[in-house]
Amino acid sequence: MGSSSGTSSGSTLIQNSGSEENLQALMDQRKRKRMLSNRESARRSRMRKQKHLDELVDQVAQLRKENHQLGNNVNIVSQHYLNLETENSILRVQKNELTHRLESLNEILGFLNAGNGGFGSSEEVGGGVVIDQPIDCFFNPMSCAYVANQPILASADLFQY
């Protein structure tokens, strides 16, 4: 870098103008260098932003895929839960029916025991051993009018919506 000395001689003026031209050329060169550096920095910044945007787009796609899979899993689990709830309801109804049947059979047994003094007819076998003979209607339900042979009514069809 040169500077002007402030003298009024002609040779100094020529030197100063040459020095000013060199200074101007140097400043222009630095300016061009700075502009190129700024352009390169801006280009790198745009590339980083584009790369970040691409990564975010990929992440959005991945998250949407996971969300879709989780939604499918929720649907499968929900359907399985509904199936188990239906099966559980059927089993409850069947349990109630079987409990009612057992109570009815116990009432019948109580009636028969009260009416006959025991479960069936008794016979003495040698040595004083008593063998109870069961009433025929328990082996052949069709021979007794009060014993109903009904199927369990609860089924999956009962609970379909």
VEXKEVO-957554 format. One record per atom (N, C-alpha, C): x, y, z. Coordinates in steps of 0.001 Angstrom, whole numbers, plus 524288, in hexadecimal, padded with zeros to 5 digits. Example, Ala and Ser with C-alpha at 12.3 -4.5 7.8 and 13.67 -1.06 7.14 Angstrom:
2
833867E9C681E788300C7EE6C81E78833907F31C81E78832327F73681BA8835667FBDC81BE4832648001E81EBE
# end
This chain:
161
8033D7FB788000080000800008000080373804D580000801F6808637FCAB804D980D517FC6880183811AD7FE81803F2815FA7FFBE8010C81A76801A68031C81F587FF037FFE6823427FEAC801B88281C7FC498045B82B6C800758088982DE27FEEF80B96830D4802B0809C08366980348806958383A7FFB48048C83D8480015808218418B7FDA280C5E8400A7FAEE80FC8843C87F84F80D9D845117F31280EFB849667F0EB80CC284B287EC098105384A337E75B8143E847327E7F4817B8846427E39381523842A47DFAC8162A842FC7DACC813BB840007D6A18151883A497D6D6819F6839057D83E81B7F833987D875818C5830C47DCE6817E8833897E11081523831317E56B80F868303E7E3DF80D4C833C57E0EB807DB833377DF198076082E787DB8E80B2F82D9B7D83D80B188291D7D4C180BC28242B7D7F980F34824447DBC480FF081FC57DF2180AF681EB27E2318089A822EE7E3FD803C28224A7E7097FF7181FFF7E3B17FEF7821DF7DEDB7FACE81FCD7DB8B7FBEC81A247DA1C800C8818BF7D9738022B813487D87A8012B8100D7DD4B802528122B7E1A08016E80F8D7E6887FB9880F137E79F7F8AA8132D7E63A7F2F0813007E6E97F08380EEC7E34C7F2AD80E7E7DE887F0C080A837DAE67F1E0805137DD0F7F68A804747DF367F7EA7FF6D7E1917F45F7FE4F7E6417F374802647E9477F005801DB7EDC77EA7D8007C7EC167E8B5803267E8057E36F802157E5F27E32B7FC807E3BF7E72F7FAE67E0FD7E7597F59C7DED07E7747F19D7E3347EA7E7F2D27E7477EAC67EF547EBBA7E5737EEEC7EE747E2D77F3627EF177DD9F7F36B7F1897D9AF7F0847EE2C7DA067F1367E9027D6817EE637E5727D77F7E8847E5C37DC817E7227E5FE7DDCD7E1907E6687DBB57DF537EB817DC607E21B7EFD27DA5B7E0537F4D77D4677E00A7F4B97D2087E3ED7F2367CC497E3F67F1CB7CA617DF327EEBD7CCF47DE0B7EA4D7CB7F7D96E7E7357CC567D4737EA617D0B17D4417ED3A7D1D77CFB27F07F7CD9C7CF0E7F4B27CC207D3607F72E7C81A7D3347FB2F7C2DA7D1917F8CF7C1A27D3A17F4337BCBF7D2277F1907BCB67CC4C7F04B7C1137CA537EE567C16D7C4B97ED2D7C0E97C1847F22A7C3777C3577F6457C3287C0967FB497BD837C0A87FD597BAF17C5247FCED7B57B7C58E7FEA47B1EC7C2087FB617B2E27C1F07F6387AFBF7BE897F2D17B07D7B8D17F4587B5567B74A7F5567B6797B1DD7F6DC7B4037B09E7FC237B4567B4407FFBA7B1EE7B37F804DF7ABFA7B301804597A9A37B6568011B7A3F77B61A8003A7A27A7B0EF7FDA37A5CA7AF307F9E67A4C87AA2F7F7487A4FF7A5B97FB3B7A8F97A5B87FEAA7A95C7A1AE802B87A4B07A1ED8066D7A3207A6A2807C879E997A74A80B39799AD7A527808A7798EB7A65D803A67945A7A43A800D27948D79E46800977994D79C297FFC7799D9796747FF9D7988A7940A804EE79A6B79688809377991F7948F80E7879340794C480F6D790DC7991480DE278B2F7999380E93788517956F80B6578A037948C806927877F790A1803417883978B318058E78CEA78A1C8077F78DE47850C809EC78A717845680EB678A097886B811E9786AA7883281691780F278769814FC77F4878A2D810EE779E77899180F05778FB783FF80D1277CB2781DE80A3277C3477C778084D77BE57789F80CDF77F1877987810EC77EF07761B815847799C776828183D7778A77B48818967726777BF681B0676E1377958817D576E6D779B2812B376A937771980F5676AD9771308101476FA776F1B8104F770537697C8114276E26767F88169876F1E76B4381A8076D2F76A2E81FC37673476A4881FDD764D876DFA81D1975F1F76E3B81CCD75D037694181A5075F73767858161775DBB762BB8137F75E3275E11817287629075DBA819FA7635D7596781DA475F56759908220675E6375E308242A75A9275EB38286A7550B75D7682691753C175F05821CD74E9475DA981FAC74E04757C281F0D7523D7554381D417522A74F9181CAA7516A74CF9821FA7545F74EB8825F0753D774C8782B3774E5F74D8982D6074C587523982C747471B7538982E477430874FF082BC5743A674EE7826C77401074B5E8240874064745DA826537452A7440582748745DE73ED08298F7438273E9082F0C7445D742A58322674219742C28376673C28742E08372A73A08745CA8336D7345A745DE832BA73244740768316B7350173DB182DFA7336D7385982CA9733B9734D183173737EC735688348A738777323C83947734107336583D1D732A87385483DA172E5A739C684121729457374183F387285A7375A83A2A723A0734ED838097238772F0B83912727FA72C7B8385972847726D78393D727487259D83EFE729D3728948427372928727AA8480E72383728D2849AF7213E72CF48478371BC772E40848C17181D729E384702718F9727CE84265715B17238A8407E7165971EBD843F471B2671D9E8456B71C2F71927848DC71970719F284E1E719B371EB5850207171471FF88550F7112971F228549270EE1720FD8504C7093A7204984F89707D371A8384F2770B1B7178184C7B70A28711E584C1770A5970F548517C70E3C710D98549E70EA170EA3859E070A0B7105485D4E7085B7152E85CBC703D27170285FB66FEF7713DB85E426FE41712E18593D6F9C870FCA857766FA1570A45859A16FEB3707EB859316FF697029C85B3A6FE797027B86120700587066F863E26FFA2706C0869876F9D17073B86ADC6F6F670A5B867E26F15170AEA868CD6EE7A705BE867F46F0097030A863D76EDA56FDF1862C26EEC26FA2A8673F6F39E6FA13869066F5066F69886D506F2106F7F5872536F1386FD068734A6EE296FE90877E06E88E6FC87877836E62E6FD2A872E46E0D56FB578722A6E09D6F567872C76E45D6F2A1870726E4796ECF5870F46E5306EB59876A56E8906EE14879776E9546ECF687F056E43D6EDB3882036E17A6F1F8880DA6DC7E6F2EF883806D87D6EEA7882436D84E6ED0587D4C6D4AE6E8D787BD36D61A6E3BC87E986DB306E27D87EAA6DCDB6DDAA8813C6DBE16DDE78871E6DCB76E27A8896D6DBA26E31E88F026D5D36E2478900C6D2846E48188CAC6CCDB6E3D288D426CB556DE0D88CAB6CDA66DB6C888DA6CC826D5D78881A6CE296D2A888CDD6D2DF6D3E588EEE6D4C26D11E893826D1146D1ED898226CF536D6C2898D26CBA26D7D389D136C6946D4BA89C446C4BE6D47F897676BFF86D184896456C0BF6CBB9897656C5336C9A5895B46C6416C41A896AB6C6C56C30989C846C92C6C69B89F5F6C9936C5F98A5076C42E6C6158A7956C0AE6C9678A5936BB4E6C9838A7A16B88E6C44E8A68E6B95B6C2448A1D06B6F76BD3F8A06C6B90E6B8F68A3F96BE346B8E88A4C76C0876B5048A8396BE5E6B58E8ADC46BDD16BA618AF8A6BB966BB3D8B4B86B6096B93E8B50A6B3016BA298B0FB6ADA06B84B8B0CB6AD7C6B2568B0D46B0C86AFF88AD9B6B0E46AA478AD496B2C76A7E68B2706B6C86AA2B8B4C76B8C86A8368B9BB6B4AE6A8CC8BE0A6B1E26AD148BE006ADD26ADEC8C1F96A9406AA388C1276A7E06A9218BC5D6A35F6A5C88BB256A4846A00B8BBE96A94169E488BAFD6AA8C698BA8BB4F6AD98697648C0386AEE869B3E8C3436B21469A388C7D76B7B6699308C6506B925699F68C18D6BE826990E8BFC56BED769A2E8BA036C323698DD8B7C06C40C699FC8B23A6C0EA696668AEAD6C033691B08B0336BD5C68DEB8AD006BB85689898B0736BAD6685188AE456B931680968B16B6BE0567DEE8B3A26BD6E67BAF8B8456C1E0679228BAD56C100673448BAE26C5386706D8BA676C50366AB78BABE6C956668F08BE536C82A664EF8C1646CC35662AE8C4AC6CEE565E668C1AE6D3EC65EAD8C1E86D70B65AB08BF656D9CA657D98C3CE6DB626531C8C3046DDBA64FEC8C7276E165652FA8CAA06E10B652498CFAA6E453654DE8D3756E22165A0D8D5426DD5365B838D3CC6DADA660458D59D6DC7F6652A8D2B66DF11664AB8CE2F6E0A3669468CB1E6DBF466B2B8C8126DB1C670688C81F6D6AD672B78C5576D8B6675628C06E6D64A674178BC056D7B0676878B70E6D303679AC8B54B6D3D367EB18B44E6CF9A681FD8B24F6CF1C681298AC786CA61680428AAC16C94367FC78A5316C74B6850F8A3496CA046879889FA76C84668CB489DD16C32568C5889ADD6C04A6908D89B156BB51690D0898436BC79690C7892766B93268E1D88F826B9FD68D33889F56BA4C69241886C96B7A7696698885A6B77169B168850B6BCAF69DE1884AE6C05F69CD08882D6C57C69F4B887B36C8D369C9A883A36C7B86978F8829D6CA7B694E687E666C79D6957D879446C2936962C8797F6BF64696D9874D56BBEF69BA4875A86BDD56A05B874626BAE76A518875756B5A56A54A872B56B4FB6A26286E856B0016A28686BAA6ABAB69FBD86EB76AD1869C95872936A91B699CF8758B6A6C169D3F879D16A9036A1AD87AFA6A7046A53487EFD6A53A6AA3E87C706A0966ABF887D8469E6B6B0A387B206A0D66B59787D5E6A29C6B589882346A47E6BA50884B46AA416BB6B883AD6AD126B8028812A6B2886B8FF87FE56B2CA6BAB187A376B4806BF67879726B4C66C1878741A6BA5C6C1128721A6BAD46BF3086D796BFE86BEB986B026C0556C32C8670F6C1ED6C7C3868D56C2296CC5C865766C7D56CDDD864786C8F26CF9085FC16CE436D14985E9A6CF486D6A7861116D42E6D7FC8619E6D5A26DD328637E6D4A16E0F685F096D1D76E5298601F6CFF36E89385BFD6D3CE6ECE285A606D74E6EE7185DA56DAC86F2D585C676DE706F158857FE6DF016F4D4854516E2AC6F3F7850036E4BC6F93384E206E8896F90484ABB6EACE6FDD7848A46E6CB700E18458A6E3076FE378431A6DF13700E4840046DBD3704878436B6DB5D703418484B6D82B7065484BE46DA8970BBB84CC36DFC270C3D84C406E25B7111284DB06E48E71425849126E32F712B6844676E535715A383FE96E21A71AB083F4B6E4E971EEE83E3A6E250723F383DA56E28A72574837FA
# end
